[in-house]
Amino acid sequence: MTTTPETSTHLAIEMRGVLVGSMRDLSTIVVEDVNWSVKPGEWWVVSGLQGSGKSDFLMLTGGMMAPASGTYCFLGQEMPIFEDHRLADRLKLGFVFENGQLFNHLTIAENISLPLRYHRNLSDSETDAEVQKLLELTELAPFAASTPGAMARNWQRRAGLARALALRPEVLLLDNPLAGLDLRHRAWWTNLLEQLSRGHEWLSGRPLTLVITTNDLRLWRGGKRQCALLKDKRFVILGGWAEVEAASDELVREMRAVAPES
C-alpha cells in the first residue's frame, strides 16, 4: 500500500521586515527589509553579484544567525532555533556550503555519517547502510575511504550535499552549488536537484523545498523555479522565468543573458 508523504501546513519560510547582518560583523547590514514567503515544495533561486550578501542571507535563512530586526519563521517556528528541545524542528533544514565544509581528518564516508551518528539512534550497520545509499546517490562510492584533501572540490561539494541529505530534510539550502563546475558536473547537479524538487525516492516521494544562491541566472533558466535578486541591499522578488525574461532591470538583463557561443 502506497502512503502519501506528509506535508506541512505552514509556510516553509516566512520573513517579515528582516534585516540581514554580515557574518563577519553583525552590526553591518547587508540586506534590508526582506519580506518573503516560500511554500513547501517550491524552488527558489536567489541571485546577485559577488558581495551582494547572498551567503549572509543564506546563513540567516539556515538559522546560523538571527535577523538584526524583523521576524523569520521556518515551518511555523521562529528562527533561529538554538534550544535543545527544538532540535527536531531545526534538523528539518539542510545546508550545503559552497566549499563543502568537510572535516579533513575524516573520510568522505565518515563525514557523511556524522548527522546520523549524532542525531539518529541507529546501529552501526544501519548507519553504514544509509551512508552507502548516499554514496551511491551522489556517485561518491569510489571515494568513500578518501579524505577530502585527496579529492577535487567538485567531489567535496557532492559530499557536502550527501551529508545535508542524510537526515532527509524538508528544506535544503545550497550556497552557489554550480560555481566553478564543468559542464558534466553542472548537469549532474541540476538533474539531481530536479529529482529532489519533484520528489525523490530518498525522500519517499516528498518534494524537497529548495533555496539556492547564484551569481549567474543563465544556469537556472526555465523550469518552475521562482527567482529573486539581491541588489543595493534590497531583496527583489522577480517571479518565474517569464517574469525574469520580461524584467527591465539592467542587472537582471545581464544575469539572464545567454552567453555567446564560442
Residue pairs with C-beta under 8 A, 6 or more apart in sequence:
5 199
5 203
5 204
5 205
5 206
6 206
7 40
7 41
7 206
8 40
8 75
8 76
8 170
10 40
10 73
10 75
10 76
11 37
11 38
11 39
11 40
11 73
11 75
11 76
12 38
12 39
12 40
12 42
12 74
12 75
12 170
12 171
12 209
13 36
13 37
13 38
13 61
13 72
13 73
13 74
13 171
13 209
13 211
14 36
14 37
14 38
14 71
14 72
14 73
15 34
15 35
15 36
15 37
15 67
15 70
15 71
15 72
15 73
16 35
16 70
16 71
16 72
17 33
17 34
17 35
17 69
17 70
17 71
18 31
18 33
18 34
18 35
18 36
18 60
18 67
18 69
18 70
18 71
18 72
19 29
19 31
19 32
19 33
19 34
19 67
19 68
19 69
19 70
20 29
20 30
20 31
20 32
20 34
20 53
20 56
20 57
20 60
20 67
20 68
21 27
21 28
21 29
21 30
21 56
21 60
21 65
21 67
21 68
22 28
22 29
22 30
22 53
22 56
23 55
23 56
23 59
23 64
23 65
26 65
26 68
27 68
29 68
29 233
30 52
30 53
30 56
30 57
30 233
31 53
31 56
31 57
31 230
31 233
31 234
31 235
32 233
32 234
33 70
33 234
33 235
34 57
34 70
34 235
35 235
36 228
36 235
36 237
38 44
38 171
38 209
38 211
39 209
40 170
40 207
40 209
41 197
41 207
41 208
41 209
42 209
42 210
42 226
43 193
43 197
43 209
43 210
43 211
43 212
43 223
43 224
43 225
43 226
44 210
44 211
44 212
44 225
44 226
44 227
44 228
45 212
45 213
45 214
45 217
45 220
45 225
45 226
45 227
45 228
46 54
46 57
46 58
46 211
46 212
46 213
46 214
46 227
46 228
46 229
46 230
47 54
47 213
47 214
47 215
47 216
47 217
47 227
47 228
47 229
47 230
47 255
48 54
48 213
48 215
48 229
48 230
48 231
49 215
49 231
49 251
50 215
52 230
52 231
53 230
53 233
54 175
54 176
54 213
54 214
54 215
54 230
55 98
55 175
55 176
55 213
57 213
57 230
57 235
58 95
58 173
58 175
58 211
58 213
59 65
60 66
60 67
60 72
61 72
61 173
61 211
62 93
62 95
62 173
63 74
63 79
63 80
63 81
63 90
63 93
64 80
64 95
65 80
66 79
66 80
71 78
72 78
72 79
72 80
73 79
74 81
74 89
74 92
74 93
74 171
75 89
75 92
75 170
75 171
77 86
77 89
81 87
81 89
81 90
87 119
91 115
91 119
91 167
91 169
92 169
92 170
92 171
93 169
93 170
93 171
93 172
93 173
94 164
94 165
94 167
94 169
94 171
94 172
94 173
95 164
95 172
95 173
95 174
95 175
96 157
96 160
96 161
96 164
96 172
96 173
96 174
96 175
96 177
97 160
97 175
98 157
98 175
98 176
98 177
98 179
99 153
99 156
99 157
100 148
100 153
100 156
100 157
100 159
100 160
101 160
102 108
102 111
102 148
102 156
102 159
102 160
102 163
103 110
103 111
103 114
103 148
104 147
104 148
104 149
105 147
106 114
106 147
107 144
107 145
107 146
107 147
108 135
108 140
108 143
108 144
108 145
108 146
108 147
108 148
108 151
108 159
109 131
109 135
109 144
109 145
111 148
111 159
111 163
112 131
112 134
112 135
112 140
112 159
112 162
112 163
112 166
113 127
113 128
113 130
113 131
113 166
114 163
114 166
115 163
115 166
115 167
116 122
116 127
116 130
116 131
116 166
116 167
117 127
119 167
120 127
120 167
122 130
130 166
131 144
131 166
132 141
133 202
134 140
134 162
134 165
134 166
134 202
135 141
135 144
135 162
137 162
137 165
137 192
137 202
138 158
138 159
138 161
138 162
138 192
139 158
139 188
140 155
140 158
140 159
140 162
143 151
143 155
143 159
148 156
148 159
151 159
153 180
154 180
154 181
154 182
154 185
157 177
157 181
161 174
161 177
161 192
164 172
165 172
165 202
168 202
168 203
169 208
170 206
170 208
170 209
171 208
171 209
171 210
171 211
172 196
172 208
172 209
172 210
172 211
173 211
173 212
174 193
174 210
174 211
174 212
174 213
175 212
175 213
176 212
176 213
176 214
176 215
177 189
177 193
177 212
178 186
178 189
178 190
178 214
178 216
178 219
179 214
179 215
181 189
186 219
190 219
190 220
192 200
193 210
193 212
194 223
196 202
196 203
196 207
196 208
196 210
197 207
197 208
197 210
198 207
199 205
199 206
199 207
199 208
200 208
212 220
214 220
215 255
216 255
217 227
217 244
217 252
217 255
217 256
218 255
218 256
218 257
218 258
218 259
220 227
221 241
221 244
221 256
222 241
223 241
224 240
225 240
225 241
226 237
226 238
226 239
226 240
227 238
227 239
227 240
227 241
227 243
227 244
228 235
228 236
228 237
228 238
229 235
229 236
229 238
229 249
229 251
229 252
229 255
230 236
231 249
231 251
236 249
238 244
238 247
238 252
244 252
244 256
245 256
247 253
247 256
